């Protein structure tokens, strides 16, 4: 856009103005035919430049697409380098990249050839116009209607005109290429947001932090429903756990609460306010989450913890780290809180990453807390320590726990058991065990697995 504005202001408009002036001078001082030939050459030059530039745009677009595809494959293989090495597929990834670069090379050659054709054509049109006018001027000198000085003056006028005209062709060509490169950006900007705030939506006002799911239906695709008529209430300050087998819809509940998606039917309310009627920023500011899949930025541990509340002091960061049982580990590192964690936190173990994520959420100090398999990557001893810390943090907050390991939710005020997207059972831990239903069977199965693992280790 800077290129477009600069060339339009300082090259294109002055050149067009100069074309008009030269045509007027030739018409008034010499013969209208000089102006006609000159303007015809200029018109042919512009028409040829526009036509050929529009034709070669497809080659520029193919070149950009091939470049994007090759770069995407390179980035994908680098981000997943461990998987590449696990299967020894370095040469396979190199071949995939080479295919994309070969397509780019072919498109680039075609683009270069068409550019050469454009330049040759533009030069030929300018030369033909110049030769025609100079021949006319030469006949004028021979006939005595023009002097030798007039001949030189006409030549000077045309050279003065055609030199910036070359720049005009270059500018148009570059502008068209720039517009092609901007197509993806403009296309992305024109894509409507799937989840958007209503006009004039107010900020969420959180007093107690009550969460209500009222007959909620949800699906990512209509052919594959996820939640069916799910209703539950989390009272202010209470802890409600959602359990169930994989694919039952547990994590979908947290995504709906954050309003990454809107429900298909029913409503979700916080302190009586439908989350679709408030701003997304205020909604997400009131909720803190410790996700199952923790992703960290390629920056320092301090930065990743402080991401929960940018601008937090070092004392506040360390306090949150202590609650998350990660402070002692951090200070044992040579660079302490200035230690870089690497891409997506690859320099930390799964448990260390999860504890950093817990510290980040503690620092945010939200009124509503979501724990999505928050201790799944921790060993038993560390899990017990962090569970105690999480209970302390959640004591005065409304907490929604999404868990697979049932031993982490026995103290919940209510446990909701999902099966195939429906509420199959609900109640406290003891009552659900006494009911001898789905929850009791899940509990017995996990207890059996936990007993089997130590026996296997001893036998080994």
N, C-alpha and C positions, 0 to 999 in steps of 0.2 A: 504494500500500500504506500510506503514511503517512496519507493521507486516510481510508482504511478503518479503520485502528486508532484514529485520533483521534475520528472520528465515532461509532464503536461504543462507545468508552469514555466519551465525554463527552456524547453526544446520544442514541444509540439505546437503550442500556441504562437510563439515567435516565428516558427517556420511557416505556418499557415499564413500569418500576417505578411511575411516576406514574399510568399508566392503571389499574394494579391497585389502587393506593391510593384514587384518586378513586371507582372502582367500589365499593370496600368502604365508603367513607364515605357515599356516596349510599344504599347498601343499608341500612346500619346506622342512619343518622339519619333517613331519609325513607321511601322505598318501593322495593321490589325492581324496580319497573318503571322507575324512573329509571336504575338500573344497567343494566337490560336494554337500554333504548333507547340509552344512552351507549355500551355495549360493542358493540351492533349497528352504530352509526355508525362506531365505530373499526374494527370488522371489515370493514365495507363499504369504508371508506377504504383500508385496507391491501390488500384483495383487488383493488379497482379500480386502485390504484397499481401493484401487482405485475403484474396482467394487461396493463395498457396499456403499462407500461415494457418488458415482455417483447416486446410487439408492435412497439413503435417501435425496438427494438434493430436490426432489419434496416435501418432508414433511417440510423441512426448508422454501421452497418458499411459501407453503401454510400458514405456521405460520407467515411469514412476511406480506403476503397479508392480512391475517385476522387482524393482529396488525395495519396495515395501515388503513384498513377499519374502525375499531373500533375508532381509534384516530381521523379519519376524521369526524365521526359522533359526537364525543365529542366536537371537535373544532367548528363544524357547529352549534350545539345546544347552545354552550356558546356564540358564536358571535351573535347569534340571540335570546338571552335570553329573550328579551322583547316580541317577538312573541310567544315564548314558554309559558311565563306567561300570555299573553293576552288570550290564549286558554286553559290554565290550563293543559298543556301537559307534565308536568315534568315526570310523571310516564311513559308516552309513550316514551319519549326520553331515559329514563333510560333503558327501555326494549330494545330499538334499540341498545343501547350501549352493553347491556348484551348479545344480540345475537352475536355481533361481538366478544366479549371477549370469549364467549363459543366456537366459531369456533377456536379462537386462542388457547384456552385451549386444545381442542381435537388435534389440529395439534402439539402443543408443547409436548403432551404426546406421540404421535406417533414418533416424532423426538427423544424424550428421550429414548424410547424403542429401536429404531433402533441404537442409539448411544451405548446403552448397548450391543446390539448384536454385534456391530462392535468391541467393546473393548474385549468382551469374545472371539470372533474369533481370534483377533490379539494375545491375550494371549495364546490361544490354539496352534496356529501355532508356536509361539516362543518356547513354552514348548515342543512340539513334536520334533522340531529341536534340542533343547538342550538335550533332553532325548536320541535321536538317536545317537548324536555324543558322549555323555558320555558312552552309552552302547558300542559303537565301541571302545572307549578308554579303557573301562574296559576289553574288550576281548583282547585288545593289551597288557595290563598289565599282564593278565592271561597267554597270550601266550609268554610273555617275550620280545616282540618287543618294548614295551614301559615301562618306569619306572613309579613309583608312582609320581615322580616330573612332568613327562610329562602329566600324568592324571590331576594333579592340574593345570598345565600351560594351557592345552586345555580348562578346565573349566573357567579359568580366561579370556582367549581370548574371549570365547563366551559371558560371562557376560559383558565384556567390549564392545562387539559388540551390544548385544541385548538391553542394557540400552538406548543408544541413538536412537536405532531403534524404541523404544516406543515413544520417542519424535518426531521422523520422522512421525509416524502415526498421532500424535496429530497435528503436524504442517500442514500436508496435509489437515486434516479435517478442521482445522480453516481457512486455506487459501481458501478452497472451500466455506465455509460459508461466508467468507468475499467477495468472488467474487459474490456470490448470492446477498448479500446485496448491491453490487455495480452495479448490473445489471440495476437498474432503472436510476442510475446516468449516466452510459455510454449510455443507450438508449436515455436519454434526450439530451445528448451532441451530439448524432448522428442525431437528428432531424434537418433537414435543416430549416433555417429561412425563413418564408414566405415572409418577406420584408427584402431584403438585399441590401447593397450598391453595386453599380457597381465597378468592380476592377479599382482602380485609380481615383475614383470619387472625384472631387474637393469640397471644402467647398462652401456653398452658400454665394454669395456676395450681401449684401443688401445695396442698395443706397437709393432709394425712398420708397420701400416697396409695389410696385404695385402687385396686385393679379389678375390673369386671370384664369378663368375656361373656357376652350375652348371645347365645344361640349362633355361634360363629361357624360359617362354612367358608372353606378356602380351597383353591386349586391353582396350580401353576398353569396347567392346561385343562380345558374342560373335560377332556377324555380321561383325565387322571386326577380325581378329587383327592385331597389330602386330609382335610378336617371336615367332620360332619356334626353339626349341631352341638358344638363344644361350648359348655357353659361352666364357669366357676368364678369364685370371688376370692381375692386376696385382701383381707382386712388390713388397715394401716398398721404397720409394725409386725405383721405376721409373716411366717415363712411357709410357702406352699411349694411342694415338690411335684414335678411331673416326670413320671417314669413310664417305661414301656420298651418294647423291642425295637430294633433298628427299623426305620421306615414308618414308625407309628405316628410321626408328626410332632415329636417333642421340640426339636429345634425350630420348626416352623412357627411355633408359638412365640418365640423370642423375636423372630424376624417380623412378625405381624405387629408385635408390641412396639418395635422400633419404627414401624411403618415403612419398612423396605417394600412392603406390598400392602395393598388394601384388601379387606375381606370381601368375599363374594356375596355373603349374606350375614345378617346379624350386626353386632357392633362391639367395639372395644372401648371402654371408658376408663379414664383415670380421674378419680375424685369427681365423678359425674360428668366429665367432659369427654365427648366423643373425640378420639384422637384424630379423626379426619377433619375436624372443625378447628383445630389449632395448628400453629406453625410447627413444621418439622424440627426446626432448630431448637425451639423451646422444649419440645417433647424429648429430643435426644439429649438435651442438656440435663434433664431430670433423671435420666436412666444411666446406670453404669453396668457394664457387662464384662465378665471374664469368659472369653470364648474358649471352645475346645481346641480350635486350631489357632494358636497364638502366632501372630505375625509381627515382627519387630522391624523398625527402620534401620537402615545401614548407618547408624550413628552411635553415639555413646549410650551407656546404660543410663546416665543422668538424663539425657534427652528423651529416651524411651519412657522412663518413669514420669518425667515432667510433662509428657504429652497428655497425661490426664488432666493437667491444669497448667498450661503454659504460663510462665511467670512465677511459679512456685519457688520458694526459697530452698536453699540446700538443706536446712533443718527439716523442712516439711517433706522433702524428698526422702531424706534418711529415715524420718519417722514412719512414712509409708512403707519403706523397704524393710524396716524392722518388723512391722506388723505382718508383712508377707514372708518373713523368715528368709530374706535374701540379703540383708545388710552385711552380715558376717562374711558371706561368700564374696560380695563385691569388694569389701575393704581388703580381702586377702589377695586380690588381683594386683599385679604390679602398678597398673594405672588407675585402680579404684573405679570411681564413678565415671572416669574419662575413657574407660575401656570400650573400644568399638565392638559391636556385636556381629558385624558382617551382614551380608545380604540375607534378609528375612530372619536374622538372628542365628545364622548357621554356626557361629562360634560358641553358642551356648547349647547346653543339653536341653532336652524337652522339658524337664522339670524346672530348670533355671529360667527358661523362657516363660513358663507358666507363672512362676513366682514374680517375675518382672511385670507380667500382665496384671497380676493381682495387685501389686503395688501401684500400678498406674491407675487402676480403678479405685483403690482406696484413696489415692490423692485427689481424684475427681470429686469425692465426697457426695455421691448422688443420693437422692431421696429414695429412689427405687433401685434395687440391685438384682441383676440377673447373673446366675452362675450356671454356665452351660458346660457341664463336664469339667468344672474348674480345677479339679485335682486328678484328672485322668492320667496325667503323665508323671505323677509323683509316686515315690515309694511309700510303703505303709507308714513308716515312722514320720517322714516329712508330711505325709498327708494328714496325720493326726494333729501335728503341730499347726498346720495351716487351717485345718478345719476349725480348730479352737480359735484361731485368729479371725477367720471368716465369721464365726458365730458372734464374736465380740463386735465385729464391724457391722453385722446385720441386725444386731440387737434392737436398734431403734429405727430400722429401715424396713420397708416392705420388700420382701425378698422372694424371688421366683427361682427355684433350683431345678435345673434340667439335668437328670442324672441317669446313668446306666448302672452304676454301682450302688445297690440299695443300702449298703451299710452307711452311706454318707447322708441319708435322708431320714433316718429313724426318729430324729427329734423334730421333724417338721410338724407344723400345726395341722396340716392336711396333706395327704398324698393322693395325687390324681393319677390313675393308671389308664394310659391310652392304648387302645388296640384298634388297628386299621383306621386311625383317625377319629375314633369315637371314645367317649369316656366310658370305660368298662367298669371301673371301681373307683371309689373315693372314700377317704377316711384316714384316721391315724394309724400308725404302724401296728400297734397291738390289735386294734379292731380288724384291720385287713388280714393279719395273720390268723386271727380267730375265725374269720369268714371262710378260710380255706378255699379261696378262689384263685384268680390269675396271679395276684400279688404274692400270695402264699407259695404258689408253685415257683415263681421267679426267685423268691427268697431261698427256697429249699435248693434250687438248682445252683444258685450262686454260692451258697454255703457248702454244697458238695464239691464244687470246683475249687474253692479256697482250701478245703481240706485235702483234696487230691494233689494240689501243687506241692505243698511241703513234703508229702510222702514220696512223690516222684523225685524231688531233689535229694532226699535222704537216700533213697534207693540208688540214685545215680552216684 
